């Protein structure tokens, strides 16, 4: 991949942590994890990944563009479903190896399963987990509310 | 790594997405990404990683235990600084390959640099990025407020 002028070279720890130059770290697969949150509620909607090109495009067009690891293509979120994510803020962390994207969701849902957020199930912990028994698979609770859309209607039958 | 009875085997897509058995996916390094949020404000505090043992311990003790990729050890957050993270909810996503941890922060800060959240800088995008010029490294803005503590006092001089 050719160099991307908007990304600085990563130098010393102090520059990365305290400096004001964008110097993102991409992992061995060329990806950086992205946490996408709803700009209105703060709710975490999804975790996805960007490569250099996806991050550059997101910065340029102000709509979320990810790298699809399953399909190995740039993934302009909403191109199929119409549910684009309009960027309101992009933050990067201390090590510059993770991104938070605050977005306005068009269409009211984010997850391909049909829920508003991908995080629609919770894991028992502490006393609840012990009561359930730590010698067998834990049972999740559905906490994401009702589905917002029917994936079969939006994406077609699989 | 021996099997962990609280995690089910991953089988078909429908069971993983719509089922209620905990069947987390660990990547080629044995890790799953974790987004930690403040249970009171919803703010994203940090992105870290857990291996099987870290996730099992977090579930058991109800405090965040991560895998430190830099030090290659289990990392009971707050063991050094006293700023433990008490778990209020653990959610898993559709593919069961990412986790959201809602925590109560003890001590009011999360980031080792001294800020409340690791995401204390924002990246310009859209017209702002174009005005800055897309032919050179972008300049970040400090958006995380004041530092909550002095890392040199908490962790000692590096």
Interface residues (C-beta under 8 A of the other chain):
Chain A: X5 X6 X7 X8 X17 X18 X19 X20 X21 X22 X23 X33 X35 X37 X41 X42 X43 X44 X46 X47 X58 X59 X60 X61 X62 X87 X89 X90 X91 X92 X93 X94 X95 X98 X99 X100 X111 X112 X113 X115 X118 X119 X120 X121 X122 X123 X124 X125 X126 X129 X130 X134 X135 X136 X137 X138 X139 X140 X141 X142 X143
Chain B: X5 X6 X7 X8 X17 X18 X19 X20 X21 X22 X23 X33 X35 X37 X41 X42 X43 X44 X46 X47 X58 X59 X60 X61 X62 X87 X89 X90 X91 X92 X93 X94 X95 X98 X99 X100 X111 X112 X113 X115 X118 X119 X120 X121 X122 X123 X124 X125 X126 X129 X130 X134 X135 X136 X137 X138 X139 X140 X141 X142 X143
